[in-house]
Amino acid sequence: MTFDPVIWGAALGAGIMLGALYMALLWGAVRGLTGATGPDGPRIGLFMVRMLLRLAAVLGALYLALRLDLALGAIAVAAIGFVLARLAITGVMRRRGQGGT
């Protein structure tokens, strides 16, 4: 495993962007469940679609990383970026009083 700052920086940035996308899709899914009125069927269906979108985003990014033959270190750095995005977004939401764990 060699340290290439450009690759690792790009991996960190990609992980942060993927984490932000994941959290935005999760936020939309939860808002759709809690804020909508009407029958439960369409709300649950949209929640499931957004769940599949989140899963596809994460698995697609992992597939791309493996397809590009990235080193395990770069993938780990991307995962750290993903977690950092989650922590930052939930921290902001908590300070705004909108929950977040």
N, C-alpha and C positions, 0 to 999 in steps of 0.2 A: 504494500500500500504506500503509494507516494503522495506527498502533499503537493498539490497544484492549487495555489491560491485562487486562480481564476475559476477552475472547476468547482472548488469547494464554495467559493462565493456565489457562483451561479446556483449551486445546489441549495445553499441556504436561502437565497432569494426565491427559488422555485418552491421550496418547502413553505416559506412564509406565504407566498401567493396561494398555494394549494390549501394551506390552513385557513386563510381568509375566505376562500371560495367555499370550503367545507362548512365553516361557521355561518356564512351567509345563507347557504342552502338549509342548514339546520334551523337557523333563526326563522326563515320563511316557512319551514315545515311546522314549527311549533306555533308560530303566529296563526297559520292556517287552521291548526287544530283548536286553538284556544279562542281565537277572535271571531270565527265565522258563526253564523247562525244558520239553521236549517237542518236538513237530514245529515246524519253522521256518515253515510256511505261515501258521498263525494269527498268529504274532508279526509276520511281515512285513506281513500284512494289516492288523493293528492299527496298525503303524507308518505305513502308507500312509493310513489313515483319519485318524490324528492329524496327518499332514502336510497333508491336505486341510483339516482344521479350522484349522490355523495359516494356511494360504493364504487360507481364507475369512474369517478374522478380520481379516487385514491388508487384503485387497482390499475387504471390507465397510466397514472404517473409512475407507479412501480414497474409496470410493463415497459414503459418508455425508458426508464432508468436501466433496466436489465437489458433491453434491446440495444441501448447505447453502450453497453458494457462498462457502466460506471463502477468504480471500485466501491467496496462495502463502506469505506469511510465517507465517500461522497453521499451515499444513500443515508448513512447515519446522520450526516450534517443536515440533509434535507428533512429528515424526521425531527431533528432538533428545531429547525425552522418552523415546521408544522406545529410543534408543541408551543413554541414561543408565540406564534400567532394566536393560538387558542388562549394562552394565558393573558396576552395583551387585550384581546377582545373581551374576554369574560371580566377582566379587571375594569375596563371602561364601562361595560354594561352594569357591573355591580355599583360603580360610583354614580351612575345615572339613575340607579334605583330600579333597574329593569331585570333584576335577578342575575342569573349566571352562576355556574358552579365550576 
